[in-house]
Amino acid sequence: MKSGPVQMDMLVLEDEKHHGAQNQALQKVKGQERVRKTSLDLRREIIDVGGIQNLIELRKKRKQKKREALLAPPEPPPEPQEITGPVEPEAYLKAAVEGKMNVVEKFLADGGSADTCDEFRRTALHRASLEGHVDILEKLLDSGASVDFQDRLDCTAVHWACRGGSLEVVKLLQSRGADLNLRDKLLSTPLHVATRTGQVEIVEHLLSTGVDINARDREGDGALHDAVRLNRYKIIKMLLLYGADMMAKNLEGKTPTDLVQLWQADTRNALESPKLEHRQRREHNGLDDPAEGRPETPQPTPTQ
């Protein structure tokens, strides 16, 4: 029987499988929207306080600031603070996320294990792989970190690198002997993860190394199933180019081609009957009389 936290972690993996990097994309769109709103507010403010003259003055000030910045002597990089006391495991793992080399080095120099992990069995190597800190990774690997160490969900550093999107990290881990075909608890390989999160360059690199392109996960899906489900068009083309099996069936008996046809059929139905769907929604919400608009049934005329 799986414990509660493990089940919750499994749900996270399953959400990634079916929704990919949707949440990350949403945050990116929101960020772009904030930039657009800020720019719009600035333009309105310029117009309100005097129009073109104020715009000219604003540009002059910006140019002056740039000149001053070029003439000013560069500030020396801050000296890393010397660490006197011992580094706790929690601080060590946090430093791997934040890229603080001096903290990582102090922990290791004091005899700390490079494979120290948290309650989820995630090591500094997992964390630095997600964030793309190559220098930290090199230090950890040189200090004996296990390149294929698996966390509580059996994810390796390569799985986390595929989520983070750093091709450089994937190549580094591979050069240090990482197994690019290891599976997590959903039986997903790094190729599955890179496909779901839309990491085109990493997918291409993994395919070029000869990973198992038709590896099946727990639901019998190959990377091509995932790419079709999540509309990863570039990755679909790449997988086909490298010879992915278009006729491979998952546990539901569906091939990638079947998934395309299902998606097309659902889309066609939605486009062909928008009025019917609209009426059904209104009837469901109690906004329309179900009998309204229907032809009346002829009633028999009583005989005299």
C-alpha positions in Angstrom: 0.0 0.0 0.0 1.4 3.4 -1.0 1.6 6.1 1.5 -0.4 9.3 1.1 2.6 11.6 0.1 3.7 9.0 -2.5 0.2 8.9 -4.0 0.2 12.7 -4.2 3.5 12.7 -5.9 2.2 10.1 -8.4 -0.7 12.5 -9.2 1.8 15.2 -10.0 3.5 12.8 -12.5 0.2 11.8 -14.0 -0.8 15.5 -14.4 2.5 16.1 -16.2 1.7 13.1 -18.5 -1.7 14.4 -19.5 -1.2 18.2 -19.4 2.5 18.6 -20.0 4.0 22.0 -19.1 0.6 23.7 -19.2 1.0 25.5 -15.9 4.4 26.9 -16.9 3.0 28.1 -20.2 0.1 29.8 -18.3 2.6 31.7 -16.0 4.6 32.8 -19.1 1.5 34.2 -20.7 0.5 36.0 -17.5 4.0 37.5 -17.3 3.7 38.7 -20.9 0.3 40.2 -20.1 1.7 42.1 -17.2 4.5 43.6 -19.5 1.9 44.6 -22.0 -0.3 46.3 -19.3 2.8 48.1 -17.9 3.7 49.4 -21.4 0.2 50.5 -22.1 0.0 52.4 -18.7 3.3 54.1 -19.5 2.1 55.3 -22.9 -1.2 56.6 -21.4 0.8 58.4 -18.7 3.0 60.1 -21.2 0.0 61.3 -23.3 -1.8 62.5 -20.2 1.0 64.7 -18.9 2.0 66.5 -22.1 2.2 64.4 -25.1 5.2 64.3 -27.4 7.3 66.8 -25.4 7.3 64.6 -22.4 8.2 61.6 -24.5 11.2 63.5 -25.9 12.3 64.5 -22.3 11.9 60.9 -21.2 14.1 59.6 -24.0 16.8 62.2 -23.1 16.8 61.1 -19.5 17.2 57.5 -20.5 20.1 58.3 -22.8 21.7 60.3 -20.0 21.4 57.4 -17.6 22.9 55.0 -20.2 25.9 57.4 -20.6 26.4 57.7 -16.9 26.2 53.9 -16.5 28.9 53.4 -19.2 31.2 56.0 -17.6 30.8 54.7 -14.0 33.4 52.1 -12.9 32.0 48.6 -12.8 31.1 47.4 -9.3 33.3 44.5 -8.2 31.5 41.2 -7.7 30.5 40.7 -4.0 32.9 38.7 -2.0 31.4 35.3 -1.1 30.8 35.3 2.6 33.1 33.0 4.5 31.2 30.1 6.1 32.6 29.4 9.6 30.1 27.0 11.1 28.9 23.6 9.7 26.4 23.6 6.8 23.2 21.7 7.6 21.8 19.2 5.0 18.8 21.5 4.4 21.0 24.5 3.7 23.2 22.3 1.4 20.2 21.2 -0.7 18.8 24.7 -0.9 22.2 26.0 -2.1 22.1 23.5 -4.9 18.8 25.1 -6.1 20.1 28.6 -5.7 23.5 27.9 -7.3 25.5 28.9 -4.1 28.8 27.1 -4.8 30.5 28.2 -1.6 27.8 26.5 0.6 28.0 23.3 -1.5 31.8 23.2 -1.3 31.8 23.8 2.5 29.3 21.0 3.1 31.3 18.5 1.0 34.7 19.7 2.5 33.3 19.0 6.0 32.7 15.4 4.9 29.0 15.6 3.9 27.8 13.1 1.4 27.1 14.3 -2.1 24.1 12.0 -2.1 22.4 13.6 0.9 18.7 13.8 0.2 15.5 15.2 1.5 12.3 13.3 2.6 11.4 12.8 -1.1 14.9 11.2 -1.7 15.8 14.2 -3.9 19.5 15.0 -3.9 21.4 18.1 -4.7 22.0 16.5 -8.1 18.3 16.3 -8.8 17.7 19.9 -7.7 20.7 21.4 -9.6 19.7 19.5 -12.7 16.2 21.1 -12.7 17.7 24.5 -12.3 20.5 24.0 -14.8 23.4 24.8 -12.5 26.2 23.1 -14.5 29.0 24.2 -12.2 27.3 22.8 -9.2 26.6 19.5 -11.0 30.2 19.2 -12.0 31.3 19.7 -8.4 28.8 17.2 -7.1 29.8 14.5 -9.6 33.5 15.1 -9.0 32.6 14.6 -5.3 31.1 11.2 -5.9 27.4 11.9 -6.4 25.5 8.9 -7.9 24.5 10.0 -11.4 21.5 7.6 -11.5 20.3 8.1 -8.0 16.5 7.7 -8.0 14.1 9.7 -5.8 11.0 8.5 -4.2 9.2 8.4 -7.6 12.3 6.7 -9.2 13.1 9.9 -11.2 16.8 10.4 -11.9 18.7 13.7 -12.5 18.1 13.2 -16.2 14.4 13.2 -15.7 14.7 16.4 -13.7 17.0 18.0 -16.4 14.3 17.2 -19.0 11.7 19.0 -17.0 14.1 22.0 -16.5 14.9 22.1 -20.2 18.7 22.3 -20.0 20.3 20.3 -22.9 23.7 21.2 -21.5 22.8 19.4 -18.2 21.5 16.3 -20.1 24.8 16.1 -22.0 26.9 16.5 -18.9 25.0 13.7 -17.1 25.3 11.5 -20.1 29.0 12.1 -20.3 29.3 11.0 -16.6 27.5 7.7 -17.4 23.8 8.4 -16.8 21.4 5.8 -18.1 19.1 7.6 -20.5 16.5 4.8 -20.5 15.8 4.5 -16.8 12.1 4.7 -15.8 10.2 6.4 -13.1 7.2 5.0 -11.2 5.0 5.7 -14.2 7.5 3.7 -16.3 8.3 6.9 -18.1 11.7 7.4 -19.7 13.5 10.8 -20.0 12.2 10.8 -23.6 8.6 10.7 -22.3 9.3 13.5 -19.9 11.0 15.7 -22.5 8.1 15.1 -24.9 5.5 16.0 -22.4 7.2 19.2 -21.3 7.9 20.2 -25.0 11.7 20.2 -24.8 12.3 19.9 -28.6 16.2 20.1 -28.4 16.4 17.6 -25.7 14.1 15.2 -27.5 16.3 15.5 -30.6 19.4 14.9 -28.6 18.0 11.8 -26.9 16.8 10.3 -30.2 20.3 10.9 -31.7 21.8 8.9 -28.8 19.7 5.9 -29.7 17.3 5.7 -26.7 14.4 3.4 -27.0 12.0 5.5 -29.1 9.1 3.1 -28.6 9.4 2.5 -24.8 6.0 2.2 -23.2 4.9 3.7 -19.9 2.5 2.2 -17.4 -0.5 3.0 -19.6 1.2 1.5 -22.7 1.9 4.9 -24.2 5.0 5.6 -26.2 6.5 9.1 -26.6 4.5 9.5 -29.9 1.2 8.9 -28.0 2.2 11.7 -25.6 3.2 14.0 -28.4 -0.1 13.5 -30.2 -2.1 13.9 -27.1 -0.4 17.2 -26.2 -0.2 18.5 -29.8 3.6 18.7 -29.8 3.8 19.1 -33.6 7.6 19.5 -34.0 8.2 16.5 -31.7 5.7 14.4 -33.6 7.6 15.1 -36.8 10.9 14.3 -35.2 9.7 11.1 -33.7 8.3 9.9 -37.0 11.6 10.9 -38.7 13.5 8.7 -36.3 11.1 5.8 -36.9 8.6 5.8 -34.0 5.9 3.1 -34.5 2.7 4.7 -35.6 0.7 1.5 -35.1 1.9 0.8 -31.5 -1.2 0.3 -29.3 -1.5 1.4 -25.7 -3.4 -0.5 -23.0 -6.7 1.0 -24.4 -5.9 -0.4 -27.8 -5.3 3.1 -29.3 -2.5 3.9 -31.7 -1.2 7.5 -32.1 -3.2 7.6 -35.3 -6.3 6.7 -33.4 -5.7 9.5 -31.0 -5.5 12.0 -34.0 -8.7 10.6 -35.4 -10.5 10.9 -32.1 -9.3 14.5 -31.7 -10.4 15.3 -35.2 -13.8 13.7 -34.7 -14.4 15.6 -31.4 -13.4 18.9 -33.1 -15.6 18.3 -36.1 -18.6 17.6 -33.8 -18.0 20.7 -31.8 -17.8 22.8 -35.0 -20.8 21.3 -36.7 -23.2 21.5 -33.7 -22.3 24.7 -31.7 -26.0 25.8 -31.6 -27.1 22.4 -30.3 -24.4 22.5 -27.6 -25.4 26.0 -26.7 -29.1 25.0 -26.4 -28.2 21.9 -24.3 -26.2 24.1 -21.9 -29.0 26.6 -21.5 -31.6 23.8 -20.9 -29.2 22.2 -18.4 -29.0 25.6 -16.6 -32.7 26.1 -16.6 -32.6 29.1 -18.9 -34.7 27.6 -21.7 -37.9 25.6 -21.8 -36.9 22.3 -23.4 -40.0 22.4 -25.5 -39.5 26.0 -26.7 -38.8 26.2 -30.4 -39.9 22.7 -31.1 -42.6 22.2 -33.7 -46.0 21.6 -32.1 -47.4 18.1 -32.3 -50.7 18.2 -34.1 -53.6 17.5 -31.8 -56.6 15.4 -32.9 -59.7 17.5 -33.7 -62.6 16.5 -31.5 -65.6 15.2 -33.5 -68.8 17.1 -33.2 
